[in-house]
Amino acid sequence: MLKYHSESEMSMKLIYSLRFKLSALYLVTIIIPTVILSFSMPRYYQHIVSKETEVLTEGSLNLLTQNIMIYLEDLDRLTYAPYLNQRLLDALAVKSSSKYDSLDIYTKKETLDEIDTLLSYNLEMSRYDIASAILITRDGTPFVSCGKWQNVAIKNNYVYPEQKWFKDAVAANGRAAFISSHPQDYLSTPLASQVFSVARLIKDPVTQNNLAVVMADADTVVLERILNKVTFNVSSIVSIFDEKDNLIYSTRPLSHEMMAQILDKAPVIKEKKESYVQVSRPVDRANWNIVVLFSHSELMSKFRLIYVIGILFAVGELILAFSLFYVLSQIITRPFKGMMKTMKEVEKGNLQVSLDIKGNDEISRLGRALNQMVRRLNELIDREYRAELSKRNAEYHALQSQIQPHFLYNTLNGLMGLNRLGRRDDLEEAIISLTGMLRYTLEHGDWSTISEEFVLLQRYCDLQKLRFENRLEFIIEYPEEVSNFKIPKLLLQPLVENSVIHGAEPLKRKVCITVRAGIEAKEGMEYLTITAEDDGIGFNVEEVSAGKSVGLSNVRERLQLAYSTACISINSRRDSGTQIIISIPVKDVKQ
């Protein structure tokens, strides 16, 4: 509990100290704003960079989407071209009519050549990078145009109506059907490993009868060229998916795990040690979806430098600010520390201490005022102390002088009793003991030790036994550890004398007087305890408290003058004896 209070007091002193207040001011005005700026500025720049990246990404995705849509529109226009060529529509109408089989060979050949020529012409008039166009008439006759690859042939026995792209075109019922990436398996020699296409059902504008299905193919390399024209500020992967989430093209192969995360719309795509931020944009014309995966590590590396600069700025600012704060706080608090040290010395009683003052500011003037106060206080205390000391010494010697005549009076009465009894040998021995006791009181000063005081008690008891013989018994003992403890001279003799005169002398029976000294622990402190007790007649404690006993009153006053924290207790009952206990803190009696 004492330790707790000590730590609590130290914490309170620290909180109310000038250094703590300066530190708090420094923290509020310098450190906190510096830390806030050091972390908020990088976040602000990160926000700006993120916004710029977002704008650039948005623009790049818009460009990609527009380029792809333009290309798809070109494919769409190629499939719509038959409607713009009446000769081709007429030839398709003849080929699809029921009368076609009844026509002569020349007319049939002329119709087929017309369809083939016009299909090739339409392809040649379109974009150069469109790979091929294929047209399937109502009766299943295929026509193909491959631009500069004129010798490419169609596979025999190829069932077109069973193909998915053919069914999608028919289902679209004249609208454009966008076909995802697929092989050109209907050609004997494919022009590309993978193509994407636009297919359309051609209908008679008048009768709305189905005339043919036309499909324009484009090599997926076209997508690669489109995507390569657009660059992002970090490494990226660009992929295109159709309406059924089938991959049409990707600038880099995608693993199954990445595909699954992309289709689950995960914001961050993880692959082994790398991770990507996903951004997607739909291609409304074909119901496709463009997915861009940005390297997360590269994005973070762009921001890491900003944070490193911010942290270095904060550290440098804090070091500089702390250095300035340390120097200034030392300049401000050093005089106050000197004042506190001076005041502690004054508190300990050292009034000769003086504070070294330099400068002429407010703190210096305060220090000079402190020095002047200490000097005046020293003069005042010295004057008052000397007066009080003289008074206390006079009182002390007056009390001690009361004991010696009282003691001598009682002792001489005892010697007169021995003389009346004619016990000359006992009288001579008593005089020798008295001479030793008087020598002790005259040769020593105002203080004695436990061992010396107990020797005096033993001599006094020997002297009293010559008088009372077997009617009086003494027990005087103390441990060696207290033998050198200092106490006022003749402090204990009045107690024993009081027991002899008032406790034993009125009785005819044997009385035992015991004096013991030792160390006892009370409430965490050690005390020198001296006990003087007898089994004599006893007395009224109230009379002692009222000051009617000269010996006991004298001992109490001398004890109070010598030790302000010492105490004496008296317990006595009629016909039961008396016990007197003196308790003095060990720290006050140790030499």
C-alpha positions in Angstrom: 0.0 0.0 0.0 2.9 2.4 0.9 4.5 1.6 -2.5 1.3 2.2 -4.3 0.9 5.6 -2.7 4.5 6.5 -3.5 4.1 5.6 -7.2 0.8 7.5 -7.3 2.4 10.6 -5.7 5.2 10.4 -8.2 2.8 10.2 -11.1 0.9 13.2 -9.8 4.1 15.1 -9.4 5.1 14.2 -13.0 1.7 15.3 -14.3 1.8 18.7 -12.6 5.5 19.3 -13.5 6.6 22.1 -15.8 8.4 19.6 -18.1 5.2 17.6 -18.5 3.2 20.7 -19.4 5.9 21.7 -21.9 5.9 18.2 -23.3 2.1 18.3 -23.7 2.3 21.7 -25.4 5.0 20.2 -27.7 2.9 17.2 -28.4 -0.2 19.2 -29.3 1.5 21.9 -31.3 4.2 20.0 -33.1 4.1 16.2 -32.9 0.4 15.7 -33.5 0.2 18.1 -36.5 3.4 16.6 -38.0 2.1 13.0 -37.6 -1.3 14.0 -39.1 0.3 15.7 -42.1 2.8 12.9 -42.6 0.1 10.4 -42.9 -2.7 12.5 -44.4 -0.6 13.9 -47.2 0.4 10.5 -48.6 -3.2 9.4 -48.4 -4.2 12.6 -50.2 -1.7 12.0 -52.9 -2.7 8.4 -53.1 -6.3 9.5 -53.5 -5.2 11.9 -56.3 -3.1 9.2 -58.1 -6.0 6.7 -57.6 -8.4 9.2 -59.2 -6.0 9.9 -62.1 -5.5 6.1 -62.6 -9.3 5.7 -62.5 -9.8 8.4 -65.1 -7.1 7.0 -67.3 -8.5 3.5 -66.9 -12.0 4.7 -67.7 -10.7 6.4 -70.8 -8.7 3.4 -71.9 -11.7 1.1 -71.4 -13.9 3.4 -73.3 -11.4 3.4 -76.2 -11.2 -0.4 -76.1 -14.9 -0.7 -76.1 -15.3 1.7 -79.0 -12.7 0.0 -81.1 -14.2 -3.4 -80.6 -17.7 -2.1 -81.3 -16.5 -0.4 -84.5 -15.0 -3.7 -85.6 -18.1 -5.6 -84.7 -20.2 -3.0 -86.6 -18.0 -3.6 -89.7 -18.7 -7.3 -89.4 -22.4 -6.5 -88.9 -22.4 -4.4 -92.0 -20.8 -7.2 -94.0 -23.6 -9.5 -93.0 -26.2 -6.8 -93.9 -24.6 -6.2 -97.3 -26.9 -8.6 -99.2 -29.8 -6.3 -98.4 -28.0 -3.5 -100.2 -27.3 -5.5 -103.4 -30.5 -6.2 -105.3 -28.8 -8.5 -107.8 -27.6 -10.7 -104.9 -31.1 -10.7 -103.3 -32.5 -11.7 -106.7 -30.0 -14.5 -107.1 -30.7 -15.8 -103.6 -34.4 -15.7 -104.3 -33.9 -17.8 -107.4 -31.7 -20.3 -105.6 -34.2 -20.6 -102.8 -37.3 -20.9 -105.0 -39.0 -24.2 -105.8 -38.5 -23.6 -109.6 -34.7 -23.6 -109.3 -34.4 -27.3 -110.1 -36.4 -26.9 -113.3 -34.1 -24.2 -114.7 -31.7 -25.0 -117.4 -28.0 -25.6 -116.7 -26.9 -22.2 -118.0 -29.3 -20.3 -115.8 -28.3 -22.3 -112.7 -24.6 -21.7 -113.4 -25.3 -18.0 -113.9 -27.2 -17.8 -110.6 -24.4 -19.6 -108.7 -21.7 -17.4 -110.2 -23.8 -14.3 -109.4 -24.0 -15.3 -105.7 -20.3 -16.2 -105.5 -19.1 -13.0 -107.3 -21.3 -10.7 -105.3 -20.3 -12.3 -102.0 -16.6 -11.9 -102.9 -17.2 -8.3 -104.0 -18.8 -7.4 -100.7 -15.9 -8.9 -98.8 -13.4 -7.1 -100.8 -15.2 -3.8 -100.1 -15.1 -4.4 -96.4 -12.1 -4.2 -93.9 -9.0 -6.0 -95.1 -8.6 -7.8 -91.8 -11.9 -9.7 -92.1 -10.8 -13.3 -92.7 -13.7 -14.7 -94.6 -17.4 -14.7 -95.3 -19.6 -17.8 -95.7 -23.2 -17.9 -97.1 -25.5 -20.9 -96.8 -28.6 -20.8 -99.1 -31.9 -22.1 -98.0 -31.3 -25.4 -99.7 -28.0 -25.8 -97.9 -25.6 -24.8 -100.7 -22.5 -23.1 -99.2 -20.6 -20.2 -100.7 -17.4 -18.9 -99.2 -15.2 -15.8 -99.9 -11.7 -15.6 -98.4 -10.4 -12.4 -100.0 -6.8 -13.1 -101.1 -7.1 -16.7 -100.2 -9.2 -17.6 -103.2 -8.3 -21.3 -103.3 -9.6 -22.2 -99.9 -12.3 -24.9 -100.3 -15.3 -25.9 -98.2 -15.5 -29.3 -96.5 -17.7 -31.8 -98.1 -20.7 -33.3 -96.3 -20.6 -30.5 -93.6 -24.0 -30.2 -92.0 -24.5 -26.5 -91.5 -28.0 -26.4 -90.0 -26.6 -28.4 -87.1 -24.0 -25.8 -86.1 -24.6 -23.6 -83.2 -23.8 -20.4 -85.1 -26.3 -21.3 -87.8 -29.0 -21.9 -85.1 -28.2 -18.7 -83.4 -28.6 -16.8 -86.7 -31.9 -18.4 -87.4 -33.1 -17.7 -83.9 -32.1 -14.0 -84.2 -34.6 -13.9 -87.1 -32.8 -11.3 -89.2 -31.0 -9.5 -86.3 -27.2 -9.8 -86.0 -26.0 -12.8 -83.9 -22.5 -12.3 -82.4 -20.7 -15.6 -82.4 -18.0 -16.2 -79.8 -14.5 -17.5 -80.6 -14.7 -20.7 -82.6 -12.6 -22.7 -85.1 -13.2 -22.5 -88.9 -14.0 -26.2 -89.1 -16.1 -25.8 -92.2 -13.0 -25.0 -94.3 -10.7 -27.6 -95.6 -7.7 -25.3 -94.7 -8.7 -22.9 -91.9 -7.4 -19.4 -92.3 -7.0 -18.8 -88.5 -6.9 -21.0 -85.5 -9.7 -19.1 -83.8 -12.2 -16.6 -85.2 -15.1 -14.6 -83.9 -18.0 -13.9 -86.1 -21.3 -12.1 -86.8 -24.1 -14.2 -88.4 -27.4 -13.1 -89.8 -30.5 -14.7 -91.4 -31.2 -13.1 -94.9 -34.9 -12.8 -95.6 -36.8 -11.7 -98.7 -37.8 -8.1 -98.0 -41.2 -8.6 -99.8 -42.2 -12.2 -98.9 -40.1 -12.4 -95.7 -39.1 -15.9 -96.8 -35.8 -17.2 -95.5 -33.2 -16.9 -98.3 -29.8 -17.7 -96.7 -27.6 -17.4 -93.6 -24.5 -15.3 -93.9 -21.6 -15.2 -91.4 -18.5 -13.0 -91.5 -15.4 -14.3 -89.7 -12.6 -12.2 -88.1 -9.3 -13.5 -86.8 -8.9 -13.1 -83.0 -5.5 -11.5 -83.8 -7.6 -8.5 -84.7 -8.5 -8.2 -81.0 -4.9 -8.5 -80.0 -4.0 -5.5 -82.3 -6.9 -3.5 -80.8 -5.9 -4.3 -77.2 -2.2 -3.6 -77.9 -3.1 -0.1 -79.0 -4.3 0.8 -75.5 -1.7 0.9 -72.7 -2.3 1.3 -68.9 0.1 2.8 -66.4 0.7 -0.6 -64.7 1.0 -4.1 -65.9 -2.3 -5.6 -66.9 -4.2 -8.5 -68.4 -7.1 -7.7 -70.8 -9.7 -10.4 -71.5 -12.9 -10.4 -73.5 -15.8 -12.7 -72.5 -19.1 -13.3 -74.4 -22.6 -13.2 -73.0 -22.2 -16.7 -71.7 -18.9 -16.0 -69.9 -16.9 -17.9 -72.5 -13.4 -16.5 -73.0 -13.1 -15.0 -76.5 -9.6 -13.6 -76.1 -7.0 -12.8 -73.4 -3.7 -11.0 -73.7 -2.3 -13.6 -71.3 -3.4 -17.2 -70.5 -5.7 -17.4 -67.5 -5.6 -20.2 -65.0 -8.8 -22.0 -63.9 -8.5 -20.3 -60.5 -8.3 -16.9 -62.1 -11.2 -17.7 -64.4 -13.3 -18.8 -61.4 -12.6 -15.6 -59.5 -13.3 -13.4 -62.5 -16.6 -15.0 -63.1 -17.4 -14.6 -59.3 -16.8 -10.9 -59.8 -14.1 -10.9 -57.1 -12.7 -7.3 -56.7 -9.2 -8.7 -56.2 -7.9 -11.7 -58.2 -5.2 -13.8 -56.6 -2.7 -16.0 -58.4 0.1 -17.5 -56.5 2.3 -14.6 -55.3 0.6 -12.0 -57.5 -2.7 -10.3 -57.1 -4.8 -8.2 -59.5 -7.5 -5.6 -59.2 -10.4 -6.3 -61.5 -12.2 -3.7 -63.6 -14.8 -4.6 -66.2 -16.8 -2.8 -68.9 -19.6 -4.3 -71.1 -19.6 -4.1 -74.9 -23.3 -3.4 -75.4 -23.4 -4.1 -79.1 -22.4 -7.8 -78.7 -23.3 -8.2 -75.1 -19.7 -9.0 -74.4 -17.6 -8.0 -71.3 -14.1 -6.6 -71.2 -12.2 -7.4 -68.0 -8.9 -5.7 -67.2 -6.7 -7.1 -64.4 -4.3 -4.5 -63.0 -1.2 -5.6 -61.1 -1.9 -4.9 -57.4 1.8 -5.0 -56.4 2.6 -2.3 -59.0 -0.2 -0.2 -57.9 1.0 -0.4 -54.3 4.6 0.3 -55.4 3.5 3.6 -56.8 2.0 4.6 -53.4 4.9 3.1 -51.3 7.3 5.8 -52.4 4.8 8.4 -51.3 4.5 6.8 -47.9 8.3 6.4 -47.5 8.8 10.1 -48.3 6.0 11.0 -45.8 7.6 8.8 -43.1 11.1 10.2 -43.7 9.6 13.7 -43.6 7.9 12.9 -40.3 11.0 11.3 -38.8 13.2 14.2 -39.8 10.7 16.7 -38.6 10.3 14.9 -35.2 14.1 14.6 -34.7 14.5 18.3 -35.4 11.6 19.3 -33.3 12.6 17.0 -30.5 16.2 18.4 -30.5 14.9 22.0 -30.3 12.4 21.0 -27.6 15.1 19.3 -25.6 17.4 22.2 -25.7 14.7 24.8 -25.0 13.2 22.7 -22.2 16.6 22.3 -20.6 17.1 26.1 -20.7 13.7 26.7 -19.2 13.6 23.9 -16.6 17.2 23.9 -15.4 16.7 26.9 -13.1 13.6 25.4 -11.7 15.4 22.2 -11.0 18.0 24.2 -9.2 15.3 25.9 -7.1 13.7 22.6 -6.3 17.1 21.1 -5.2 17.7 24.2 -3.1 14.2 23.9 -1.5 14.9 20.2 -0.7 18.1 21.1 1.0 16.2 23.8 3.0 13.6 21.1 3.8 16.4 18.9 5.2 17.5 21.8 7.4 20.5 23.0 5.3 19.9 26.8 5.3 23.5 27.5 4.1 22.6 26.4 0.5 22.5 29.1 -2.2 21.3 29.0 -5.8 23.8 30.0 -8.6 21.9 32.6 -10.7 22.8 33.7 -14.2 20.9 36.1 -16.4 18.4 38.8 -15.7 15.1 37.3 -16.8 12.0 36.5 -14.7 13.3 33.1 -13.7 16.6 34.6 -12.6 14.8 37.3 -10.5 12.8 34.5 -8.9 16.0 32.6 -8.1 17.5 35.7 -6.4 14.3 36.2 -4.4 14.6 32.5 -3.3 18.2 33.0 -2.1 17.2 36.2 -0.2 14.3 34.3 1.4 16.5 31.4 2.5 19.1 33.8 4.0 16.4 35.6 6.0 14.8 32.4 7.0 18.2 31.1 8.2 18.7 34.2 10.3 15.2 34.0 11.8 15.4 30.2 12.5 18.9 30.6 14.0 17.7 33.2 16.3 14.5 31.4 17.3 16.3 28.0 17.5 19.0 29.3 19.8 16.4 30.8 22.1 14.3 27.6 22.1 17.4 25.4 22.6 18.4 27.4 25.6 14.9 27.1 27.1 14.8 23.3 26.5 18.3 22.8 28.0 17.3 24.8 31.0 14.1 22.8 31.5 16.0 19.5 31.0 18.6 20.3 33.5 16.0 21.6 35.9 14.1 18.2 35.7 17.4 16.3 36.1 18.3 18.4 39.1 15.0 17.4 40.6 15.9 13.7 40.4 19.3 13.9 42.1 18.2 15.6 45.3 15.1 13.4 45.5 17.2 10.3 44.9 19.8 11.4 47.5 17.1 12.2 50.0 15.6 8.7 49.8 19.0 7.0 49.8 20.2 8.9 52.8 17.1 8.0 54.7 17.9 4.3 54.0 21.5 4.8 55.3 20.1 6.4 58.4 17.9 3.4 58.9 20.9 1.0 58.6 22.8 3.2 61.2 19.9 3.0 63.6 19.8 -0.7 63.3 23.5 -0.9 64.0 24.4 -2.7 60.8 27.7 -1.0 60.3 29.1 -3.4 57.7 26.0 -3.1 55.6 26.2 0.6 56.1 29.8 0.7 54.8 28.9 -1.4 51.8 25.9 0.9 51.1 28.1 4.0 51.3 30.5 2.4 48.8 27.6 1.7 46.4 26.3 5.2 46.9 29.7 6.6 46.1 29.8 4.7 42.8 26.3 6.0 41.9 27.3 9.6 42.7 30.4 9.2 40.6 28.3 8.0 37.7 25.9 11.0 37.9 28.8 13.4 38.1 31.2 12.0 35.6 28.7 11.5 32.7 26.8 14.1 30.7 23.1 14.2 30.1 22.9 11.0 28.1 23.8 7.4 28.9 23.5 3.9 27.4 21.2 1.1 28.3 24.1 -0.9 29.7 25.4 2.0 31.8 21.9 2.8 33.1 21.2 -0.9 34.0 24.6 -1.0 35.9 23.3 2.0 37.9 20.0 0.2 38.6 21.9 -2.9 39.8 24.0 -0.8 42.2 20.8 0.9 43.4 19.1 -2.4 43.9 22.1 -3.8 45.8 21.9 -0.8 48.1 18.2 -1.4 48.7 18.7 -5.1 49.4 21.0 -4.2 52.2 18.1 -2.5 53.7 15.2 -4.8 53.0 17.2 -8.1 52.9 14.9 -10.9 51.9 11.8 -8.8 51.5 13.0 -7.4 48.2 14.0 -9.3 45.0 15.3 -7.7 41.8 15.4 -9.0 38.1 17.3 -6.8 35.8 18.0 -8.0 32.2 18.4 -6.8 28.6 19.8 -8.3 25.4 23.2 -7.4 24.0 21.7 -5.8 20.9 20.2 -2.9 22.9 23.2 -2.3 25.2 24.5 0.7 23.2 21.1 2.4 22.7 21.2 6.0 24.1 18.7 7.2 26.6 18.6 10.2 29.1 20.7 9.6 32.2 18.7 8.6 35.3 15.6 7.9 33.3 14.9 4.4 34.8 16.2 4.9 38.4 13.1 6.9 39.5 10.8 4.1 38.3 12.7 1.5 40.4 12.9 3.9 43.4 9.1 4.5 43.1 8.5 0.7 43.2 10.7 0.3 46.3 9.2 3.2 48.3 5.6 3.0 47.3 5.2 -0.6 46.2 7.4 -2.6 48.6 8.1 -0.6 51.7 4.5 -0.5 53.1 4.2 -4.3 52.8 5.6 -7.0 55.1 5.7 -9.7 52.4 8.3 -10.2 49.7 8.1 -8.0 46.6 9.8 -8.7 43.2 10.8 -5.8 41.0 11.6 -6.6 37.3 13.2 -4.3 34.8 13.6 -5.5 31.2 14.6 -3.9 27.9 14.2 -5.3 24.4 13.0 -4.6 20.8 9.4 -5.0 19.7 7.8 -4.5 16.3 4.6 -2.4 16.2 2.7 -1.3 13.1 5.7 -1.9 10.8 8.2 0.0 13.1 10.8 -1.2 15.7 10.6 0.2 19.2 12.9 0.0 22.2 10.6 -1.2 25.0 11.6 -0.8 28.6 9.3 -2.5 31.2 9.5 -1.8 34.9 7.0 -3.8 37.0 6.5 -5.0 40.6 3.9 -7.1 42.5 3.7 -4.6 45.3 0.8 -2.6 46.8 0.0 -0.6 43.7 -1.4 2.9 43.5 -4.1 5.1 42.0 -3.2 5.9 38.4 -5.4 9.0 38.4 -3.2 10.5 41.1 -0.1 10.0 38.9 -1.9 11.5 35.9 -2.7 14.5 38.1 1.0 15.0 38.8 1.1 13.9 42.5 4.1 11.6 41.9 7.2 13.6 41.5 9.3 10.7 40.1 6.9 9.5 37.5 6.0 13.0 36.4 9.6 13.8 36.0 10.3 10.7 33.9 7.3 11.5 31.6 8.5 15.1 31.1 12.1 14.2 30.4 11.0 11.4 28.0 8.8 13.9 26.1 11.6 16.5 25.9 14.1 13.8 24.6 11.8 12.0 22.2 8.7 13.6 20.7 7.4 10.3 19.4 8.1 8.2 22.6 5.3 7.1 24.9 4.9 5.8 28.4 2.0 3.7 29.8 1.2 3.0 33.4 -1.0 0.2 34.6 -1.5 -0.3 38.4 -4.1 -1.8 40.7 -4.4 -1.9 44.4 -2.8 -5.0 46.0 -1.9 -6.3 42.4 1.2 -4.3 41.5 2.4 -1.8 39.0 3.6 -2.0 35.4 5.3 0.9 33.5 6.2 0.5 29.8 8.3 3.0 27.9 8.4 2.8 24.1 10.9 4.7 22.0 11.5 4.3 18.2 14.7 2.4 17.6 15.8 5.0 15.0 15.8 7.6 17.8 18.1 5.7 20.2 20.6 4.0 17.9 24.0 5.6 18.1 
